[in-house]
Amino acid sequence: MDNVIPRLYATAPQPLSFAPSVGVRSFLLERDEGNLLVYSNSIVKQEVDFIREKGGIWRQYLNHGHEAWAAEAAGAWVASTFEAPVYAHENEKEEVSRAYHVDGTFFGRPTLGDDFEVIPIPGHTSGATAFLWDTGSTVASSPGTPSSSKRTSGWRRCWIRAIAQST
């Protein structure tokens, strides 16, 4: 997995079957409270040893239902391999449940601990979701893509985004 910023790792992009020039990544957020996997692709299966070395996966969060039923999705495999429950927006539960078990849903703008925020961004689907991670460092990223632009506020916020151009 690529080390995007400290404690944030990304799989290689997996090309979408209907848009091969665009790839989808899965992200591992290494957290003291338990690691999170954000988004789903099948390349995460190739990273099982690395993920185990980092402490496994405590929970996984999906952006919207299409991630669950796409042929590239690995959420059910992650759930069984790491005993990592699947979380999706309440409006996406029915869609995600067509592919595998949903262990929990969210609605509104909940947080997990003091570092992970779930932000509804309805549009593509009514339950589409963005994720904001506060790493506690001195660098911040711009919305949309993980980066390393300087900031003086004493914390890092990283918008986790699954879509990336393939090379």
DOPAVEX-155669 format. One record per atom (N, C-alpha, C): y, z, x. Coordinates in steps of 0.2 Angstrom, whole numbers, plus 5000, padded with zeros to 4 digits. Example, Ala and Ser with C-alpha at 12.3 -4.5 7.8 and 13.67 -1.06 7.14 Angstrom:
% residues 2
497250395066497850395062498450395066498950355064499550365068500050395064
This chain:
% residues 167
499450005004500050005000500650005004501149975002501849965006502150035005502450065010502850125009503650095008503850105002504450075000505050125002504950185001505450235003504950295004505150345008504750405009504450425002503750435002503350454996503350414990503550344991503450294986503050234989502550224986502050164989501950114983501950054985501849994981501249954983500849934978500349884979500649814980500349774983500549704983500649674976501049634976501149604969500549564967500349574960499849534958500149474953500049414955500349364951500149364943500549354939500449344932500049284930499549284926499149224925499649174921500149194917500549144914501149124918501349164923501949144927501749164935501349124938501049144945501649154950502249134949502749144954503049214953502849254948503049324947502449374948502549424951501949474952502149544949501649574948501749644945501449694950501749744951501549794956501349864952500949904955500849974953501150014959501450074957501850114961501550184961501350214967501150284968501750324970501950374966502450424968502050484970502150504977501850564980502350624978502050664974502450724972502050784973502350844974502050904975501750924969501950914963501750934957501150894954500950834958500450794956500750724957500350674960500550604961500450564954500950524953501050484947500850404949500550374945500450304946500850274940501350224942501850194937501650124937501550094931501350024930500650014932500349954930499649944931499549874933499149864939498849804940498149814944497749764945497049774947497049784955497649764958497649774966497549854967497749894963497749964964496949984966496549944963495749964965495649954972495949914976495849904983496149954987496550004984496950054987496650124986496050124984495750184982495650234988495550214994495450264999496150285001496650245001497350265003497550314998497450304991497650344986497350414986496650414988496350474989496650514995496850485000497150515006497750555004498150524999498750544997498750594992498150614990498050664985497850644978497650584977497450554971497950534966497850534960498250514954498250574949498750604947498750654942498850634935499350584935499450554928499650474930499550434925499850364925500250354919500850314920501350294915501350224915501350194908501450124907502150114905502350054906502950024904502950004897502449964895502349944888501649924887501449904881500749894879500449834883500849784884500549724888500149744894500449794897500049814904499349834902499249864897498549884895498049834894498249784890497749734888497749674893498249664897498249604902497549614906497249554908496649554912496749594918497349594921497549624927497549704927497549734921497649804921497049844923497249894926496749944929496750014926497150024921497250094919496550124917496150094914495450124912495150144919495150104923494750114930495150174933495750174933496150234936495950294933495950294926495850354922495150384924494650344925493950364926493850384933494150344938494150364945494450424947495050434945495450494947495550544942495250534936495350584930496050594929496450534929497150524928497250504921497550544916497650524910498250474909498150434904498650374903499150404898499850384900500350404895500750344894500950334887501350274885501850294880502350254879502850274873502450274867502750314862502450324856502350254852502850214853502850144849502350094853502050114858501550074862500850094861500750154858500050184858499550144855499750114849499250064846499050014850499549974854499349924858498949944864499149994867498750024873498050044871498050074865497350094863496850044862497049984861496649924861496249914867496449934873496149924879495849994882496150044881495850114883496250174880495950224881496150284878496850304881497250324876497950354877497850434877498050464882497950534882498650574880499150534881499850564878500350514877500850534873501350484872502050524873502550484874503250514874503650474870504250504868504750474864505450504866505950464865506550494868506650484875506950534878507050534886506750594889506150604889505850664892505850664900505750724902505650724910505050764911504850754917504250784920504450824926504450884926504650924931505450914931505650924937506450914938506550844942506050804943506150744947505950674944505650674938505450614935505650604928506050554926506350544919506050484916505950484910505650424906506250404902506450334903507050314899506850254895506850254888506750204884507250144885506950084886507350024886507049974881507049984875506749934870507049864871506649814870506949754870506349704871505949704876505349664877504849684871504749754871504449784866504849844863504649874857505049924855504949994859504449994863504250054867504350044875504649984876504749974884505050034887504850044893505150104896505250094904505850124906505950124913505850194916505750204922505650274925506150284931506450344931506850364936506550424940506550414946506250464951506750494955506850564955507350594960506950624965507050594971506550624977506850684981507550694979507750754983508050744989508150674991508450664998509150644998509450615003510150595003510250525002509750485000509850414999509750394991510050344989509950324982509850254982509550224976509350154975509750134969509950064969510250044964509750024958510050024952509550014946509249954947508549954945508149884945507749884951507949894957507449884963507549944967506949974970506950024975507349994981507850034984508150014990508350074994508850064999509050125003509750125004510150114999510850115000511150195000511550205005511850275006512150295000512150364999512450404994512650474997513150504994513350564997513150624993512850614987512750664982512150714984511750694989511250744991510550734988510450674985509850664981509750584981509050574980508850504980508650494973508850434969508550414963508350344964507750334962507450274963507150244956507450184954507250154948506550124950506050134947505350104948505350044944505249984947505149924944504549884946504149864941503549834942503549754944504049724941504049654943504349634949504049594953504349574960504149504961504549464964504449394966503849394971503349354970502749344974503049304980502649304986502849264991502249214993
